[in-house]
Amino acid sequence: MPRPVPPEIRRRRFLMSVANHSMLIAVAAMFTLPFLFVILTSLMTTDQALTTELWPRPFQWSNYAEVFQRLPVIRYAFNTMTIATLSTVGVLVSSIPVAYALARMRWRGRNAAFVVILATIMLPYQVTIVPLYVVFARYGWIPSFKPLIVPLFFGDAFSIFLMRQFFMTIPEELSDAARVDGGSEWQIMTRVVVPLAKPAIAAVALFQFLYSWNDFFAPLLFLSDDPGLWTLAIGLNEFRGLHQVEYNLMLAASVLFMLPVIVLFFLAQRVFIEGVTLTGVKG
């Protein structure tokens, strides 16, 4: 029968464990405390939110209901979800075949094409936005969701780069065996390579979804003329302009804006970290 551990030794082990993880605890606190401050302030009364107090007295949960009354959150969330979902589908549908061709197929000019694709990553979005706006305006796409969705069905350089790096780590012998069995390149990609690259594809999908969800600049440029098409980011900015002194309501709206993304991250956390690790280390 094991002998009980004396309280002094248990306390010493606990302190040693805290000391060993002190850096990790400090970094976690640095990222967690601002979010905790936002949540606590969102539950305060308007007068208390203007003070230096940190704890709500009492907890005013009705702030969230009031945000729904003052802001069409459901409509903005639907618009944002539509753009984020379709743009993610567009990136995957267009980028996977390109990444496969760059990583698994031998053809003249492959490396030059990859360099050109990488070069487009270096261009700041603000450099190309004016000609893009002129083109979309001539097509009559402003205001509409098309400028935020359609271009992504023609590939995304960063997503192509990540998936190419992962595709190159898959053993070539698997593709050769499929070719010997008579498989076409399309069948090899869809039945051999893509199932093995699920972590990388999931990471790319999550990256694109989060980017589209949080994007403010492009929706403001292409959708600001029609309030019915506004996303959560534009709606939150408008709400902040109308309620500058009601910090409790502003932060309650901010929590509602962040909540779906946080839930999605925790649901896909394992796949996301695995995909980022594999694309970053094995590339």
Secondary structure as the mmCIF struct_conf table of DSSP 4:
data_model
#
loop_
_struct_conf.conf_type_id
_struct_conf.id
_struct_conf.beg_label_comp_id
_struct_conf.beg_label_asym_id
_struct_conf.beg_label_seq_id
_struct_conf.end_label_comp_id
_struct_conf.end_label_asym_id
_struct_conf.end_label_seq_id
HELX_LH_PP_P HELX_LH_PP_P1 PRO A 2 PRO A 6
HELX_RH_AL_P HELX_RH_AL_P1 PRO A 7 ASN A 20
TURN_TY1_P TURN_TY1_P1 HIS A 21 HIS A 21
HELX_RH_AL_P HELX_RH_AL_P2 SER A 22 SER A 42
TURN_TY1_P TURN_TY1_P2 LEU A 43 LEU A 43
BEND BEND1 MET A 44 MET A 44
HELX_RH_AL_P HELX_RH_AL_P3 THR A 46 ALA A 49
TURN_TY1_P TURN_TY1_P3 LEU A 50 LEU A 50
BEND BEND2 THR A 51 THR A 52
BEND BEND3 TRP A 55 TRP A 55
BEND BEND4 ARG A 57 PRO A 58
TURN_TY1_P TURN_TY1_P4 TRP A 61 TRP A 61
HELX_RH_AL_P HELX_RH_AL_P4 SER A 62 ARG A 70
BEND BEND5 LEU A 71 LEU A 71
HELX_RH_AL_P HELX_RH_AL_P5 VAL A 73 ARG A 104
TURN_TY1_P TURN_TY1_P5 ARG A 108 GLY A 109
HELX_RH_AL_P HELX_RH_AL_P6 ARG A 110 MET A 122
BEND BEND6 LEU A 123 LEU A 123
HELX_RH_AL_P HELX_RH_AL_P7 TYR A 125 TYR A 139
TURN_TY1_P TURN_TY1_P6 GLY A 140 GLY A 140
BEND BEND7 ILE A 142 PHE A 145
HELX_RH_AL_P HELX_RH_AL_P8 LYS A 146 ILE A 149
HELX_RH_3T_P HELX_RH_3T_P1 VAL A 150 PHE A 154
HELX_RH_AL_P HELX_RH_AL_P9 ALA A 157 PHE A 167
TURN_TY1_P TURN_TY1_P7 MET A 168 THR A 169
BEND BEND8 ILE A 170 ILE A 170
HELX_RH_AL_P HELX_RH_AL_P10 GLU A 172 VAL A 180
TURN_TY1_P TURN_TY1_P8 ASP A 181 GLY A 182
HELX_RH_AL_P HELX_RH_AL_P11 GLU A 185 ILE A 188
HELX_RH_PI_P HELX_RH_PI_P1 MET A 189 VAL A 193
HELX_RH_AL_P HELX_RH_AL_P12 VAL A 194 LEU A 196
TURN_TY1_P TURN_TY1_P9 ALA A 197 ALA A 197
HELX_RH_AL_P HELX_RH_AL_P13 LYS A 198 ASN A 214
HELX_RH_AL_P HELX_RH_AL_P14 PHE A 217 LEU A 223
TURN_TY1_P TURN_TY1_P10 SER A 224 ASP A 225
HELX_RH_3T_P HELX_RH_3T_P2 PRO A 227 LEU A 229
HELX_RH_AL_P HELX_RH_AL_P15 LEU A 232 LEU A 242
TURN_TY1_P TURN_TY1_P11 GLN A 244 VAL A 245
HELX_RH_AL_P HELX_RH_AL_P16 TYR A 247 LEU A 267
TURN_TY1_P TURN_TY1_P12 ALA A 268 ALA A 268
HELX_RH_AL_P HELX_RH_AL_P17 GLN A 269 VAL A 281
#
